Every structure is written in C-alpha cells, then in structure tokens.
C-alpha cells in the first residue's frame, strides 16, 4: 500500500471522525482540503437502496444545477441538414452523421455529452456497446434524443448534469469546482440530491437515500447527513 504524502495525511486528519455532517460543514471541509495546483472538481456520491439489475429499480435523470458545473462540456451532435446547422449555431463542438459514427468506432471520443435527432438513431444505435458503458448514449428520457437540438446543446453547455445509477447502487456526479463560493456549492448539492429523490423508481423498497458523500478530485471524502441535504432536518 502506497504511503500517504504529508499533504494527504493532513487532509485526512482534518476530516477524521467527522461523519454525517451538515451540508454547510461538508462543503467547508472540502474547500479547505482542495489544495491541488488546479481547480479541483467537487464530486458527490449518492448510495441508493436500489438494485439496478431490476428494470423497475433503475435510476436515471438530469438536473440543471443553479450555478453550473464550472466545466466546459464538449458536446457531439448526430444530425443532418438544418438540424446540423442548428447544432453548430448553438455551440456544439462536434457535428456529424456516419462520419462521426466511424470516428467513434475508431476509438476517438472527444466529447462528454452526445445528442442525436430521432432520425439519426439507427446510426447511433450501432455505437451502443461503445457509448453505453460511458453513459454517453443518447436517450429520449434525458432529452438527448430530440428535435430541439438548440435547447439540448445549450442545456449541456449551461451546467446540466445527467446521472445514472451504477451496478453497485451508487450515483456519481460533479457538482462544481472547489473555487466556487460555498453557498453556490451548497445550492448545487441540494439541487442534485432533490433531482435524485424525484427520480425514485417505483420498485425501490425501504430507505432510498442511504448515504451521501462529498469529495474533491484529490481530497478525502466527507459523509453528509441525508436530512441536511434533503432539507428535512
């Protein structure tokens, strides 16, 4: 096991013994420990009481964070003709059809969000095994298969976060940067947790939100009291 450096040990000491703290304290601890030479991403992990192997317990959705993510999201759009022009005008980074499919099949994926018009899905469908595991497959349920390309591109660029539960029942997402004002990070966290709550599937039994943890890219994690994040305290 690799030895922790001096900075990492100091960061661990700051959060040691602090479990299930309030959102305000958690954000303060994360910001205090984000001391890398770059602007660290603040990430949330939500452990849910679901088994996504069952279709009626799958959790997925999207949320527009009130203060954005602080990240420049590269957007790819599968579209032709007027819709391709609409995507370009809206600020899409990559636009194409079969040519884009071939680029992706060749192993080049230079985007974090993928949008498609409905007529392009027979082409995009061939990329399921590549885009699916990366949570990049366009899906009408989260608004990435749409004729309103302009709105979808602008939403992606404006701080919209998509989420999908992983096999272990956990959802991960970036909710901002360590340089954000603490109040803005708190608002983003609560907005994200609220969206996850609203996405509760019909098949979920018992406790749904089991655990919430906050961390920065290089810093230790802090568990957040669920009632503080949901406003039910």
GILIN-V180815 format. One record per residue. N is the residue number from 1. RES is the residue in three letters. PHI is phi in whole degrees, -180 to 180 (999 if undefined). D_LAST is the distance of its C-alpha to the last C-alpha in Angstrom with 1 decimal. Layout:
# GILIN-V180815
n: {N:N}
res: {RES:RES}
phi: {PHI:PHI}
d_last: {D_LAST:D_LAST}
This chain:
# GILIN-V180815
n: {1:2:3:4:5:6:7:8:9:10:11:12:13:14:15:16:17:18:19:20:21:22:23:24:25:26:27:28:29:30:31:32:33:34:35:36:37:38:39:40:41:42:43:44:45:46:47:48:49:50:51:52:53:54:55:56:57:58:59:60:61:62:63:64:65:66:67:68:69:70:71:72:73:74:75:76:77:78:79:80:81:82:83:84:85:86:87:88:89:90:91:92:93:94:95:96:97:98:99:100:101:102:103:104:105:106:107:108:109:110:111:112:113:114:115:116:117:118:119:120:121:122:123:124:125:126:127:128:129:130:131:132:133:134:135:136:137:138:139:140:141:142:143:144:145:146:147:148:149:150:151:152:153:154:155:156:157:158:159:160:161:162:163:164:165:166:167:168:169:170:171:172:173:174:175:176:177:178:179:180:181:182:183:184:185:186:187:188:189:190:191:192:193:194:195:196:197:198:199:200:201:202:203:204:205:206:207:208:209:210:211:212:213:214:215:216:217:218:219:220:221:222:223:224:225:226:227:228:229:230:231:232:233}
res: {UNK:UNK:UNK:UNK:UNK:UNK:UNK:UNK:UNK:UNK:UNK:UNK:UNK:UNK:UNK:UNK:UNK:UNK:UNK:UNK:UNK:UNK:UNK:UNK:UNK:UNK:UNK:UNK:UNK:UNK:UNK:UNK:UNK:UNK:UNK:UNK:UNK:UNK:UNK:UNK:UNK:UNK:UNK:UNK:UNK:UNK:UNK:UNK:UNK:UNK:UNK:UNK:UNK:UNK:UNK:UNK:UNK:UNK:UNK:UNK:UNK:UNK:UNK:UNK:UNK:UNK:UNK:UNK:UNK:UNK:UNK:UNK:UNK:UNK:UNK:UNK:UNK:UNK:UNK:UNK:UNK:UNK:UNK:UNK:UNK:UNK:UNK:UNK:UNK:UNK:UNK:UNK:UNK:UNK:UNK:UNK:UNK:UNK:UNK:UNK:UNK:UNK:UNK:UNK:UNK:UNK:UNK:UNK:UNK:UNK:UNK:UNK:UNK:UNK:UNK:UNK:UNK:UNK:UNK:UNK:UNK:UNK:UNK:UNK:UNK:UNK:UNK:UNK:UNK:UNK:UNK:UNK:UNK:UNK:UNK:UNK:UNK:UNK:UNK:UNK:UNK:UNK:UNK:UNK:UNK:UNK:UNK:UNK:UNK:UNK:UNK:UNK:UNK:UNK:UNK:UNK:UNK:UNK:UNK:UNK:UNK:UNK:UNK:UNK:UNK:UNK:UNK:UNK:UNK:UNK:UNK:UNK:UNK:UNK:UNK:UNK:UNK:UNK:UNK:UNK:UNK:UNK:UNK:UNK:UNK:UNK:UNK:UNK:UNK:UNK:UNK:UNK:UNK:UNK:UNK:UNK:UNK:UNK:UNK:UNK:UNK:UNK:UNK:UNK:UNK:UNK:UNK:UNK:UNK:UNK:UNK:UNK:UNK:UNK:UNK:UNK:UNK:UNK:UNK:UNK:UNK:UNK:UNK:UNK:UNK:UNK:UNK:UNK:UNK:UNK:UNK:UNK:UNK}
phi: {999:-68:-77:-76:-75:-60:-65:-65:-64:-64:-66:-63:-65:-63:-97:-59:80:-105:-120:52:-85:-70:-58:-61:-68:-61:-62:-62:-65:-65:-64:-64:-96:-86:-119:-69:-81:-127:-78:-67:-83:-92:-119:-118:-125:-116:-92:-111:-87:-135:-122:-65:-68:-98:-57:-82:-123:-74:-121:-154:177:-149:-154:-92:-67:-60:-119:70:-107:78:-112:-84:-86:-86:-116:-108:-130:-92:-163:-128:57:-61:-70:-66:-67:-64:-64:-62:-65:-80:107:-62:-87:-135:-135:-176:-136:-61:-64:-69:-58:-66:-62:-68:-61:-79:100:-98:-128:-113:-155:-112:-144:-125:-122:-145:-78:-54:-69:-91:-65:-60:-76:-64:-58:-71:-102:-54:-71:-93:-81:-56:-62:-94:58:-113:-69:-57:-147:-62:-67:-114:79:-101:-114:-160:-87:-87:-62:-57:-63:-66:-67:-65:-65:-63:-75:-94:111:-73:-115:-98:-139:-151:-68:-88:-56:-82:83:-119:-114:-116:-163:-90:-119:151:-117:-61:-77:-61:-58:-56:-62:-71:-66:-62:-62:-64:-62:-65:-66:-68:-62:-62:-66:-65:-59:-68:-89:-56:-79:-61:-84:-70:-121:71:-65:-91:-88:-92:-158:-129:-129:-120:-155:-112:-50:-110:-102:-73:-89:-132:-83:-110:-61:-58:-67:-72:-75:-99:78:-100:-69}
d_last: {39.4:39.5:38.8:36.0:37.2:36.5:33.9:32.0:32.1:30.8:27.9:27.1:27.3:24.7:22.0:23.4:21.1:17.9:15.8:12.2:11.8:9.5:11.0:13.0:14.5:15.3:17.1:18.9:20.1:21.3:23.2:24.7:26.1:27.4:31.0:33.1:36.0:34.5:31.3:29.0:26.9:23.2:22.4:19.4:19.9:17.8:19.0:19.1:20.1:23.3:26.9:28.3:31.8:31.3:31.7:29.1:26.4:27.2:24.4:25.6:24.9:24.8:22.7:24.1:22.0:21.8:23.4:25.6:26.1:28.8:31.1:34.4:34.3:37.8:38.3:41.1:42.3:44.7:46.7:50.2:52.1:50.2:46.8:47.7:48.6:45.4:43.5:45.6:45.0:41.2:41.3:41.4:42.7:44.7:46.3:48.7:49.7:51.9:52.4:48.7:48.5:51.4:49.8:46.7:48.9:50.6:47.5:46.5:42.9:42.2:39.1:35.3:35.2:37.8:38.5:41.3:43.0:43.5:47.2:46.6:44.7:47.9:48.4:44.8:44.7:47.2:44.6:42.0:42.6:42.3:39.4:37.4:36.5:35.5:33.1:35.6:37.1:37.0:35.1:35.0:31.5:30.1:32.8:35.1:38.0:38.8:41.6:39.4:40.0:39.4:35.8:35.0:36.6:34.9:31.5:32.1:33.4:30.6:27.6:27.0:25.6:26.6:25.0:26.3:25.2:27.7:29.6:27.2:24.2:22.8:22.4:23.4:23.5:24.2:21.8:23.8:25.9:25.4:27.3:24.7:23.0:19.6:18.0:19.8:18.7:15.0:15.8:17.9:15.4:12.8:15.9:17.2:14.3:14.1:17.9:17.8:15.5:18.1:20.8:19.9:23.4:24.8:25.8:22.5:22.0:19.2:16.2:16.5:14.2:15.2:15.0:14.7:17.1:18.3:21.8:24.8:28.2:29.7:26.8:24.9:21.7:18.2:15.5:12.1:8.9:8.5:4.8:5.5:8.5:7.7:5.6:3.8:0.0}
